[in-house]
Amino acid sequence: WSVFAVAAKDGVFVITAAGARQGSAGELLDTQQLVLRSTDGFNFEIVYEQPYINTSGQSDFGEIKPVGEGGFVASGRGGVLVSTDAGLTWTRRAMDPPPKQMRSNGSVVVASRTTGSSGANECWYTTNGAMWRRSSAQEGNVL
């Protein structure tokens, strides 16, 4: 598997990855987008598995950050993945363009999105991963 991003908060570790697994009959399954979760950083379980959304060979979810109370948000070409229950379950949300260059203080995630005039990056933020708002930062490359 290829690991793309790792985040941790309150004793929970989550990883975004992609790879093929063996099926129950030993057959090789198609490459899937994965989110893995651990409470000890050693033993991980797959908590999200879906076919690739983007066909360019790059990760659908290349960034992941902690957000809000026990939540995580992953972002990339596949949009946004949000967990509000310490990484146990995940919901995909379409967002075009998706946030990039995400930074987190553990509660709030700030990111850039190419939503300004002439393709300029603008600063956006979220406190839950699902609802994103444009910040008061001026248009331009802010991150």
N, CA, C and O of each residue as an XYZ file, in Angstrom:
572
protein
N       0.837     -1.193      0.000
C       0.000      0.000      0.000
C       0.872      1.243      0.000
O       2.002      1.227      0.488
N       0.333      2.316     -0.552
C       0.986      3.615     -0.499
C       0.290      4.454      0.557
O      -0.923      4.652      0.501
N       1.057      4.945      1.518
C       0.517      5.817      2.554
C       0.678      7.249      2.094
O       1.755      7.643      1.644
N      -0.396      8.041      2.203
C      -0.357      9.421      1.731
C      -0.318     10.440      2.858
O       0.362     11.458      2.733
N      -1.025     10.200      3.950
C      -1.065     11.181      5.031
C      -1.383     10.489      6.346
O      -2.033      9.444      6.379
N      -0.904     11.104      7.441
C      -1.121     10.575      8.782
C      -1.534     11.728      9.687
O      -0.991     12.827      9.583
N      -2.495     11.478     10.576
C      -2.902     12.472     11.574
C      -3.175     11.761     12.889
O      -3.473     10.567     12.913
N      -3.072     12.509     13.983
C      -3.345     11.936     15.297
C      -4.000     12.982     16.187
O      -3.698     14.172     16.104
N      -4.906     12.507     17.044
C      -5.529     13.377     18.036
C      -6.137     12.510     19.130
O      -6.822     11.527     18.851
N      -5.878     12.885     20.368
C      -6.474     12.219     21.534
C      -6.314     10.698     21.496
O      -7.257      9.962     21.786
N      -5.114     10.231     21.138
C      -4.837      8.803     21.154
C      -5.363      8.015     19.968
O      -5.325      6.784     19.979
N      -5.852      8.703     18.947
C      -6.336      8.044     17.734
C      -5.433      8.449     16.572
O      -5.139      9.630     16.387
N      -4.999      7.472     15.798
C      -4.176      7.699     14.618
C      -4.977      7.316     13.388
O      -5.644      6.281     13.385
N      -4.924      8.137     12.334
C      -5.590      7.796     11.073
C      -4.607      7.995      9.931
O      -3.755      8.883      9.965
N      -4.747      7.151      8.925
C      -3.869      7.163      7.755
C      -4.737      7.122      6.514
O      -5.697      6.354      6.452
N      -4.407      7.948      5.515
C      -5.002      7.766      4.189
C      -3.988      6.992      3.356
O      -2.788      7.262      3.405
N      -4.482      6.037      2.599
C      -3.615      5.173      1.816
C      -4.372      4.679      0.589
O      -5.570      4.920      0.441
N      -3.656      3.990     -0.280
C      -4.274      3.350     -1.438
C      -3.528      2.052     -1.699
O      -2.325      1.946     -1.462
N      -4.254      1.088     -2.182
C      -3.610     -0.167     -2.506
C      -4.599     -1.250     -2.833
O      -5.808     -1.086     -2.667
N      -4.069     -2.362     -3.301
C      -4.885     -3.527     -3.630
C      -4.775     -4.522     -2.489
O      -3.723     -4.651     -1.863
N      -5.873     -5.227     -2.223
C      -5.889     -6.256     -1.191
C      -6.272     -7.586     -1.829
O      -6.766     -7.641     -2.955
N      -6.032     -8.641     -1.084
C      -6.501     -9.947     -1.524
C      -7.922    -10.145     -1.048
O      -8.260     -9.825      0.091
N      -8.753    -10.675     -1.931
C     -10.114    -11.012     -1.562
C     -10.149    -12.290     -0.742
O      -9.112    -12.906     -0.496
N     -11.322    -12.679     -0.326
C     -11.473    -13.863      0.530
C     -11.045    -15.147     -0.185
O     -10.669    -16.121      0.467
N     -11.099    -15.156     -1.520
C     -10.683    -16.337     -2.283
C      -9.228    -16.231     -2.750
O      -8.767    -17.045     -3.550
N      -8.497    -15.207     -2.237
C      -7.102    -15.043     -2.605
C      -6.871    -14.225     -3.856
O      -5.724    -13.996     -4.240
N      -7.956    -13.774     -4.509
C      -7.808    -12.969     -5.721
C      -7.359    -11.552     -5.365
O      -7.666    -11.054     -4.282
N      -6.635    -10.909     -6.274
C      -6.184     -9.536     -6.066
C      -7.306     -8.583     -6.455
O      -7.761     -8.594     -7.599
N      -7.748     -7.770     -5.524
C      -8.820     -6.804     -5.769
C      -8.256     -5.540     -6.394
O      -7.053     -5.289     -6.312
N      -9.115     -4.743     -7.017
C      -8.691     -3.469     -7.591
C      -8.166     -2.544     -6.500
O      -8.536     -2.670     -5.332
N      -7.302     -1.617     -6.891
C      -6.769     -0.629     -5.963
C      -7.900      0.208     -5.389
O      -8.793      0.653     -6.111
N      -7.848      0.410     -4.094
C      -8.880      1.137     -3.372
C      -8.269      2.315     -2.609
O      -7.092      2.290     -2.249
N      -9.079      3.339     -2.372
C      -8.741      4.403     -1.430
C      -9.074      3.874     -0.049
O     -10.138      3.288      0.151
N      -8.183      4.074      0.899
C      -8.358      3.514      2.229
C      -8.149      4.575      3.305
O      -7.353      5.499      3.138
N      -8.873      4.428      4.405
C      -8.547      5.123      5.645
C      -8.380      4.039      6.691
O      -9.254      3.190      6.868
N      -7.257      4.074      7.379
C      -6.962      3.118      8.431
C      -6.938      3.851      9.766
O      -6.562      5.022      9.823
N      -7.336      3.171     10.841
C      -7.453      3.781     12.165
C      -6.787      2.888     13.206
O      -6.840      1.661     13.122
N      -6.159      3.533     14.191
C      -5.514      2.806     15.275
C      -5.640      3.600     16.571
O      -5.695      4.829     16.550
N      -5.686      2.898     17.692
C      -5.647      3.569     18.987
C      -4.316      3.336     19.699
O      -4.101      3.841     20.801
N      -3.415      2.564     19.065
C      -2.102      2.356     19.671
C      -0.951      2.711     18.719
O       0.213      2.651     19.117
N      -1.259      3.079     17.475
C      -0.226      3.440     16.504
C       0.494      2.244     15.905
O       1.414      2.413     15.105
N       0.089      1.042     16.282
C       0.741     -0.167     15.789
C      -0.230     -1.067     15.033
O       0.078     -1.531     13.935
N      -1.383     -1.313     15.607
C      -2.398     -2.159     14.993
C      -3.462     -1.266     14.347
O      -4.136     -0.497     15.031
N      -3.604     -1.378     13.027
C      -4.548     -0.548     12.283
C      -5.659     -1.402     11.692
O      -5.440     -2.562     11.342
N      -6.841     -0.832     11.582
C      -7.954     -1.481     10.896
C      -8.451     -0.556      9.786
O      -8.385      0.667      9.909
N      -8.945     -1.148      8.710
C      -9.520     -0.360      7.616
C     -10.917      0.072      8.037
O     -11.764     -0.761      8.359
N     -11.152      1.390      8.033
C     -12.464      1.918      8.414
C     -13.179      2.577      7.236
O     -14.358      2.915      7.340
N     -12.475      2.761      6.118
C     -13.082      3.326      4.907
C     -12.367      2.716      3.722
O     -11.137      2.694      3.671
N     -13.145      2.215      2.760
C     -12.569      1.599      1.570
C     -13.515      1.834      0.406
O     -14.667      1.401      0.428
N     -13.018      2.524     -0.608
C     -13.825      2.842     -1.789
C     -12.939      2.810     -3.026
O     -11.729      3.007     -2.922
N     -13.523      2.565     -4.195
C     -12.740      2.653     -5.434
C     -12.210      4.075     -5.629
O     -12.783      5.045     -5.131
N     -11.121      4.170     -6.354
C     -10.570      5.477     -6.706
C     -11.632      6.333     -7.378
O     -12.406      5.844     -8.200
N     -11.663      7.588     -7.032
C     -12.544      8.555     -7.690
C     -11.808      9.174     -8.863
O     -12.362      9.322     -9.953
N     -10.564      9.531     -8.630
C      -9.753     10.204     -9.637
C      -8.903      9.148    -10.331
O      -8.402      8.228     -9.686
N      -8.745      9.275    -11.602
C      -8.046      8.245    -12.372
C      -6.640      8.656    -12.776
O      -6.032      8.007    -13.627
N      -6.111      9.718    -12.185
C      -4.785     10.197    -12.570
C      -3.664      9.418    -11.902
O      -2.492      9.662    -12.190
N      -3.999      8.482    -11.011
C      -2.974      7.719    -10.320
C      -2.497      8.384     -9.044
O      -1.671      7.819     -8.327
N      -3.001      9.573     -8.746
C      -2.648     10.245     -7.502
C      -3.714      9.953     -6.458
O      -4.815      9.507     -6.780
N      -3.368     10.214     -5.199
C      -4.289      9.933     -4.107
C      -5.548     10.780     -4.207
O      -5.495     11.963     -4.543
N      -6.679     10.155     -3.909
C      -7.917     10.923     -3.805
C      -7.914     11.800     -2.563
O      -8.539     12.860     -2.558
N      -7.221     11.377     -1.510
C      -7.211     12.098     -0.235
C      -5.788     12.142      0.303
O      -5.397     11.303      1.115
N      -5.014     13.125     -0.151
C      -3.589     13.222      0.163
C      -3.253     13.981      1.418
O      -2.092     14.004      1.828
N      -4.247     14.612      2.052
C      -4.007     15.336      3.302
C      -5.058     14.929      4.324
O      -6.202     14.647      3.969
N      -4.668     14.899      5.589
C      -5.630     14.605      6.655
C      -5.214     15.375      7.907
O      -4.034     15.431      8.251
N      -6.195     15.963      8.579
C      -5.921     16.772      9.771
C      -7.006     16.540     10.820
O      -8.142     16.210     10.480
N      -6.651     16.714     12.112
C      -7.671     16.680     13.163
C      -8.485     17.974     13.141
O      -7.958     19.045     12.842
N      -9.779     17.861     13.461
C     -10.655     19.041     13.465
C     -11.761     18.827     14.495
O     -12.235     17.707     14.682
N     -12.167     19.903     15.160
C     -13.297     19.846     16.088
C     -13.077     18.870     17.231
O     -11.943     18.511     17.547
N     -14.163     18.450     17.842
C     -14.133     17.493     18.948
C     -14.065     16.072     18.401
O     -15.083     15.524     17.979
N     -12.887     15.476     18.405
C     -12.741     14.090     17.979
C     -12.931     13.847     16.500
O     -13.192     12.716     16.090
N     -12.806     14.886     15.687
C     -13.017     14.720     14.259
C     -11.736     14.757     13.454
O     -10.677     15.146     13.948
N     -11.854     14.342     12.201
C     -10.762     14.416     11.242
C     -11.342     14.830      9.903
O     -12.503     14.547      9.607
N     -10.526     15.508      9.085
C     -10.929     15.849      7.728
C      -9.779     15.498      6.789
O      -8.629     15.856      7.041
N     -10.101     14.795      5.708
C      -9.126     14.458      4.678
C      -9.536     15.180      3.403
O     -10.724     15.343      3.125
N      -8.549     15.608      2.635
C      -8.835     16.374      1.425
C      -7.916     15.939      0.298
O      -6.805     15.459      0.519
N      -8.414     16.122     -0.916
C      -7.627     15.815     -2.097
C      -8.501     15.836     -3.333
O      -9.598     16.393     -3.315
N      -8.021     15.234     -4.397
C      -8.751     15.244     -5.670
C     -10.115     14.584     -5.575
O     -10.966     14.808     -6.435
N     -10.337     13.784     -4.557
C     -11.621     13.120     -4.371
C     -12.627     13.954     -3.595
O     -13.728     13.483     -3.309
N     -12.268     15.188     -3.251
C     -13.145     16.051     -2.468
C     -12.703     16.068     -1.025
O     -11.525     16.268     -0.729
N     -13.650     15.859     -0.123
C     -13.373     15.904      1.306
C     -13.993     14.681      1.971
O     -15.129     14.310      1.674
N     -13.239     14.060      2.871
C     -13.757     12.994      3.721
C     -13.820     13.542      5.144
O     -12.870     14.169      5.613
N     -14.935     13.308      5.827
C     -15.121     13.856      7.169
C     -15.485     12.736      8.134
O     -16.320     11.884      7.829
N     -14.846     12.748      9.307
C     -15.220     11.875     10.407
C     -15.478     12.743     11.631
O     -14.676     13.621     11.950
N     -16.579     12.506     12.309
C     -16.893     13.248     13.531
C     -16.868     12.344     14.759
O     -17.194     12.784     15.862
N     -16.481     11.080     14.575
C     -16.494     10.118     15.682
C     -15.134      9.449     15.877
O     -15.037      8.226     15.979
N     -14.085     10.277     15.927
C     -12.719      9.791     16.169
C     -12.245      8.803     15.102
O     -11.502      7.869     15.399
N     -12.676      9.015     13.872
C     -12.189      8.217     12.757
C     -12.859      6.880     12.559
O     -12.385      6.078     11.754
N     -13.952      6.606     13.268
C     -14.639      5.316     13.115
C     -15.421      5.225     11.812
O     -15.394      4.189     11.147
N     -16.117      6.291     11.441
C     -16.887      6.316     10.192
C     -16.528      7.576      9.411
O     -16.107      8.583      9.981
N     -16.706      7.498      8.088
C     -16.301      8.587      7.195
C     -17.398      8.871      6.185
O     -18.069      7.957      5.706
N     -17.576     10.159      5.864
C     -18.540     10.588      4.860
C     -17.804     11.410      3.810
O     -17.088     12.355      4.141
N     -17.983     11.045      2.539
C     -17.366     11.795      1.444
C     -18.279     12.942      1.039
O     -19.491     12.775      0.903
N     -17.675     14.109      0.849
C     -18.400     15.287      0.384
C     -17.682     15.831     -0.850
O     -16.469     16.042     -0.837
N     -18.445     16.052     -1.905
C     -17.859     16.646     -3.101
C     -17.524     18.104     -2.807
O     -18.330     18.812     -2.204
N     -16.367     18.552     -3.216
C     -15.978     19.944     -3.045
C     -15.008     20.280     -4.162
O     -13.934     19.686     -4.257
N     -15.380     21.220     -5.001
C     -14.561     21.570     -6.153
C     -14.344     23.078     -6.186
O     -15.304     23.835     -6.332
N     -13.109     23.520     -6.054
C     -11.909     22.729     -5.822
C     -11.796     22.347     -4.349
O     -12.295     23.057     -3.475
N     -11.139     21.224     -4.081
C     -10.985     20.804     -2.684
C      -9.956     21.681     -1.963
O      -9.110     22.302     -2.606
N     -10.028     21.732     -0.649
C      -9.015     22.454      0.115
C      -7.649     21.790     -0.058
O      -7.564     20.577     -0.254
N      -6.597     22.577      0.014
C      -5.240     22.036     -0.066
C      -4.357     22.788      0.919
O      -4.757     23.816      1.466
N      -3.172     22.276      1.137
C      -2.223     22.872      2.076
C      -2.883     23.106      3.434
O      -2.773     24.189      4.010
N      -3.567     22.083      3.936
C      -4.309     22.209      5.192
C      -3.357     22.293      6.381
O      -2.320     21.631      6.419
N      -3.732     23.115      7.342
C      -3.030     23.237      8.619
C      -4.069     23.190      9.726
O      -5.181     23.691      9.560
N      -3.708     22.584     10.869
C      -4.668     22.420     11.950
C      -4.034     22.748     13.290
O      -2.859     22.468     13.525
N      -4.831     23.346     14.163
C      -4.401     23.503     15.553
C      -5.064     22.444     16.425
O      -4.995     22.516     17.652
N      -5.701     21.465     15.801
C      -6.400     20.398     16.499
C      -7.897     20.623     16.561
O      -8.662     19.671     16.709
N      -8.323     21.866     16.450
C      -9.750     22.197     16.488
C     -10.235     22.843     15.200
O     -11.339     22.561     14.733
N      -9.404     23.711     14.626
C      -9.752     24.439     13.405
C      -8.755     24.055     12.322
O      -7.555     23.953     12.581
N      -9.256     23.839     11.098
C      -8.389     23.586      9.951
C      -8.482     24.791      9.028
O      -9.575     25.241      8.682
N      -7.325     25.307      8.633
C      -7.228     26.399      7.674
C      -6.577     25.834      6.421
O      -5.624     25.059      6.511
N      -7.080     26.214      5.259
C      -6.550     25.683      3.999
C      -6.697     26.714      2.909
O      -7.376     27.725      3.085
N      -6.058     26.459      1.779
C      -6.256     27.324      0.621
C      -7.124     26.599     -0.400
O      -7.074     25.376     -0.533
N      -7.908     27.378     -1.107
C      -8.714     26.873     -2.221
C      -8.566     27.851     -3.372
O      -8.506     29.061     -3.157
N      -8.509     27.342     -4.578
C      -8.384     28.184     -5.761
C      -9.776     28.664     -6.153
O     -10.386     28.142     -7.087
N     -10.268     29.663     -5.431
C     -11.620     30.173     -5.661
C     -11.633     31.661     -5.990
O     -12.693     32.224     -6.262
N     -10.468     32.302     -5.968
C     -10.398     33.739     -6.228
C     -10.419     34.052     -7.712
O     -10.363     33.154     -8.552
N     -10.499     35.323     -8.020
C     -10.481     35.750     -9.416
C      -9.137     35.385    -10.038
O      -8.109     35.419     -9.363
N      -9.143     35.049    -11.280
C      -7.952     34.663    -12.046
C      -7.236     33.465    -11.446
O      -6.027     33.319    -11.624
N      -7.969     32.597    -10.731
C      -7.378     31.384    -10.192
C      -6.538     31.578     -8.947
O      -5.732     30.713     -8.604
N      -6.713     32.701     -8.265
C      -5.932     32.954     -7.043
C      -6.402     32.061     -5.899
O      -7.577     31.706     -5.809
N      -5.468     31.709     -5.037
C      -5.806     30.955     -3.839
C      -6.426     31.883     -2.805
O      -6.013     33.033     -2.658
N      -7.422     31.368     -2.089
C      -8.033     32.104     -0.998
C      -8.017     31.229      0.238
O      -8.013     30.002      0.140
N      -8.009     31.859      1.400
C      -7.954     31.152      2.663
C      -9.363     30.769      3.113
O     -10.258     31.612      3.160
N      -9.552     29.482      3.445
C     -10.828     28.952      3.928
C     -10.572     28.242      5.249
O      -9.442     27.835      5.519
N     -11.604     28.087      6.079
C     -11.444     27.388      7.353
C     -12.685     26.563      7.674
O     -13.765     26.794      7.130
N     -12.502     25.585      8.584
C     -13.600     24.748      9.048
C     -13.369     24.373     10.508
O     -12.229     24.232     10.950
N     -14.446     24.216     11.239
C     -14.360     23.743     12.619
C     -14.933     22.325     12.754
O     -14.902     21.735     13.834
N     -15.458     21.787     11.638
C     -16.034     20.440     11.694
C     -15.717     19.583     10.471
O     -16.071     18.405     10.448
N     -15.066     20.137      9.468
C     -14.717     19.397      8.257
C     -15.780     19.420      7.184
O     -15.469     19.257      6.004
N     -17.041     19.621      7.570
C     -18.143     19.592      6.608
C     -18.473     20.973      6.063
O     -18.695     21.126      4.862
N     -18.509     21.966      6.918
C     -18.859     23.331      6.529
C     -17.585     24.168      6.443
O     -16.898     24.377      7.443
N     -17.279     24.643      5.235
C     -16.095     25.473      5.011
C     -16.541     26.904      4.769
O     -17.544     27.148      4.099
N     -15.779     27.859      5.326
C     -16.084     29.286      5.143
C     -14.824     30.012      4.689
O     -13.710     29.671      5.084
N     -15.029     31.009      3.860
C     -13.907     31.842      3.425
C     -13.489     32.728      4.586
O     -14.330     33.347      5.238
N     -12.196     32.786      4.842
C     -11.707     33.592      5.954
C     -11.616     35.062      5.546
O     -11.873     35.416      4.395
N     -11.253     35.896      6.493
C     -11.156     37.329      6.218
C      -9.844     37.702      5.528
O      -9.638     38.868      5.191
N      -8.953     36.730      5.312
C      -7.707     37.009      4.609
C      -8.013     37.467      3.183
O      -8.966     36.991      2.564
N      -7.216     38.376      2.675
C      -7.441     38.922      1.339
C      -7.087     37.897      0.277
O      -6.343     36.949      0.530
N      -7.625     38.099     -0.906
C      -7.367     37.228     -2.055
C      -5.868     37.177     -2.349
O      -5.165     38.173     -2.181
N      -5.396     36.047     -2.775
C      -3.998     35.877     -3.131
C      -3.454     34.595     -2.537
O      -4.201     33.810     -1.952
N      -2.179     34.382     -2.681
C      -1.560     33.176     -2.132
C      -1.347     33.382     -0.641
O      -0.409     34.069     -0.236
N      -2.195     32.802      0.165
C      -2.160     33.054      1.599
C      -1.494     31.962      2.397
O      -1.170     32.162      3.568
N      -1.281     30.804      1.789
C      -0.612     29.713      2.525
C       0.635     29.289      1.812
O       1.334     28.387      2.273
